[in-house]
Amino acid sequence: MSTAFGLQRTLSPVDGRLVAERPFASGSELDRALDRAVAAQAAWRHVPLPERMAVCERFGAAMLARKAEIAEELSWQIGRPVSQTPGEVQTCVDRAQAMIAAAETGLADIRPEPRDGFDRYVRRVPLGVVFVIAPWNYPYLTAVNTIVPALLAGNAVILKHAAQTQLCGERFAEALRAAGLPDGLFAALTPTHGQAEALIGDPRVAHVAFTGSVAAGHRIQQAAAGRFVGVGLELGGKDPAYVRADADVAHAAENLVDGAFFNSGQSCCGIERIYVHEAVWQPFLDRAVEVTRGYRLGDPLDPATTLGPVVKQEAADFIRDQVEEALRAGATGLIDAAAFAAARPGTPYLAPQILVDVDHSMRVMSEETFGPVVGIMKVRSDEEAIGLMNDSAYGLTASVWTRDAEAARRIGDEVETGTVFLNRCDHLDPSLAWTGVKDSGRGWTLGTLGYEHLTRPKSYHLRLPA
């Protein structure tokens, strides 16, 4: 992404070409969008839930009708292989369907025990205008987590998508328009960072849903500090995995390598740290290296490619710096970058890397990498693994690999994280709350609990006529 003469420009990591160029929104354009959202929401909140659900169903159909086109466009924007991008479009629709299915329960009145002569209940009423600030790495999945349930709950939505994926915001708008969503209820805008902060402070905005970095999350929180406005923050992670002595080693290695390198490692819940019991250390490493060597790095528009470039050159430089610093400090790289012909210095094309002889003094084990790199450490016990897993500023997900489900539950109870996985990783179940602790953020989305942040409780205490 770059800016020039008031334009937001998206440059492809594939070959540097210009993918999109849009003018930044004017102040009057933002003001009009907010006024229209407020007016449209005042009517939408009274539309029966089944009608709102039908609109969101049609949104999903409109997205699927253009799946191939949207997927290829996404590959150009972020560099993910075309063999994988259609899956994001499909999963976006699947998540929308899951939130439609959860709407009646998530938005139902809460009723205490009956009391003679009274009708008492708590109703979940919409907040008003929800401001969604979405990231580039999973641009449809992260945004739909809030957009669809916000609309189902009776809110209006203003979307600011990441500059790298500004076309995704336009595709949301087109699909919702095709679905028959009333005018004004959804707008995809291109504000500057300063304008976005001003929107957060605007009294017409009732809730802010942000996904991105910790540093940006702090700026969002500061922008909201002068108001009593809800803020949901999903800020990424440094997600760990623990492979116990009784694990299915081949299954663990294959899935953890995928969890570390899918989307070139650019996932908030991707695997960035692995702790392996000494009893299975060497078999695990051998299989992980074998699987990694099978990746094909190259042109993401080639269906045979399984690993594309990272999103931009600055990201590649950051990742390379972390790896080189670790190597200078004594780490050992198990993957020869020369085996990946497309990996070239000075480009966003990086070979995947597995590092051993690492420790938590190295940034690669403590600071979010967001690239195709994973560090692996040997441990001697569950207790040691738990201590290392918790030795992090983040807490989004953690996975345990074992044949003993009770041991996994016991370990999960001790790990400071938002989601505990057993024998899987890097996955989001829309029936469960998606949440994090520590620097991974605040609040939650998805599941029936996902409606709590998009509504407010309103209590009715009615003494009935005799």
Steps between C-alpha positions, in 0.01 A plus 500: 500500500615855434344845502545765235315826439209404722471152352505165680694259281524121525819348355505125445767296681489262202688730263459854633225601258231752593185308592275780618505876546225688681474858631485542873156594628426865555373626833160575349479148352566346841248730662232409246569128543456528876178699470360246251603211727325654800181561302500156337566322829203670665276316254703177474480432873125448459533256209411150627795270556391247234516776237848605613604135487371470144711799390810341650417169329486682167830671579662158524351393169627818332852436631501140379376603157828691454727266698755434225531868408526615863756230579736589214470869586593416861809311384619810318439717807677289765701233312320194635493215245188462283486142620402639842315831454167346388489334841487839671201610295320174579585521869384862510157382387510203739566737792214723390277193500621403848415844639159490330439166672608648836294818468172385652676367810755780524234770469224330701345666805641387834225412744541436874269269696132598452347720764126539549368833379819598317660462161877532533762457230824638357497586132813533288465822302737622226768753575469716189797543265786248521839607360701201375875539434614186321849359426649371175615148596154338503303792361166325455507274805598764754251754366202265470544405867349838590320624188237226474413469873495880531241523222304206640489675838343809339807722466645695209864442401779726379801302371855622465697222337878480498665693219655179367153346458284801424324307220363259761296780654352572160407133452318500836306808391409349163382169650289675765349725236414196287346342811257789532644663811333841535706800394715661766531194724845406372781714363857406409708816533867598455579739784853596591632384837422841644147491365451149640600623845254787463226252409573306819446820695178588317188463718314341207726192528382262771757219479845445346622155391871497416731221390869579464823564685548572869640845424199589286271356767643746752432786258142381456455487876642851540271635228200355688616616843288815504174309452308214657512300178547125469830385349583146394869430436643188334873561495675184387723258680813292536311174517669196656462125456611221732573152364484252789693173519186303411406706194439363152825650374430486127153655543636772729791588270289517185231715658737730688706567189177593321399714798833681487530556125147527358445849354878541526467500878289817491229390740424642843443146629779339296754282680812699587644295790514120544610316816577131446550240771852357491362146453370588151737783415692350211210318330298821513780709352566249225138496391458879528805559281380245247158664473651850472731397217191399306369855474514674163584871526418711198245687294172490696305509173645156414260232636800281591640761741445427869695791651478855371682823587437689821288809464772760439873562503501665842343188650760280330782716637357477853474119479852463361636723776341281769644184346849642446508637855407156637765329288766740627386421857552127450183370333525239227294506182388158378379613157740594219353805329696412187261209448225756427598661171240776527643625834694813414649765730345840453160353404194389698570136404640319806583133546330338801731450797510277807730620778635289787750587775274796573394651833274776625776759497464504121238721334396212276364326813346803671398754234231433242673400174204474261697304245601146394729439797457282809726441799508161673627425851550171686326455838508229766155528659149641479590753766795632302286526187225688685751747640643571156159525335398761758827692465355734242331837473234333284220251561280428201512122447710208621501139383585175677589185305438182696295179511388591855200735483488545877864607504421753227212642707724522806774677305244724330370612840848630584584670170415871472316506170166569335463163325644158585539248217558127525669337198421791270602865463458820298123456479201709592169335590220756449286322760751595771602841631813635331695683766846566640673604820795725580626684190285285274219742572170550672146390431375219276314422180303204360274242660193610690733701727606702196171690515575637847740769377268599214197563718422647839267351760175684561296381797118490507336479843125509441234483773206359311148647538276306734 
